[in-house]
């Protein structure tokens, strides 16, 4: 790998919720599911560079915005930022937040049950937990590549777990009420994702593919900075992501074959 997960940058800009790609789809979900309160207390659990808080600030400028992450921020942030150890309790009192958001994070944690317990604890009764988590376990394109190398996605995208949709729903329903679910990464999206990240280990092209994803030309995590002179790899990635987006929009209410779960949960 060209770097360690602690060095990866996942966007210090607000994603475009109108963009026709999977990043835009996840951003749109968070916006659509936000409660109507004008000044909610919002925690981003595993915020990276805080791109979803940038997004929320645009629509809820009076919100209290708080970041928690197991790594230090790469750049200065204008949110409340808390750096916590991987297994440490969240540094907040019980019933503190109106909303917790978390997108593409729960697959990285040491224990999803511990994470969900802490998220539930810091949410106020009636508070919303909104986000996205891959459900790449079981049969499918990711499972096929894992037959060849069990650690392939731990190595290439730091996914410590491959949950099944059933596992996730069991954990969620044990702690929250389900408000709404949606599904993405069906046949096209799951196949493209599985092949793309597996390609990081391919002889010859692997280093180039990973350098694109981690580097400054990645339009999905670098925003307009990557738009000036898109490379061939960038253009292909955008076209493939557009196809996966259209598939996900068409099948958003169909769990069959999906490998992505969008959720809105509520603390009783």
PyMOL commands that set and color helices and strands:
alter all, ss='L'
color gray80, all
select helices_A, chain A and resi 5-7+22-33+51-59+112-122+141-148+152-157+165-173+187-201+206-214+219-226+232-250
alter helices_A, ss='H'
color red, helices_A
select strands_A, chain A and resi 41-45+64-69+80-83+97-103+123-134+177-184+260-266
alter strands_A, ss='S'
color yellow, strands_A
deselect
rebuild
show_as cartoon
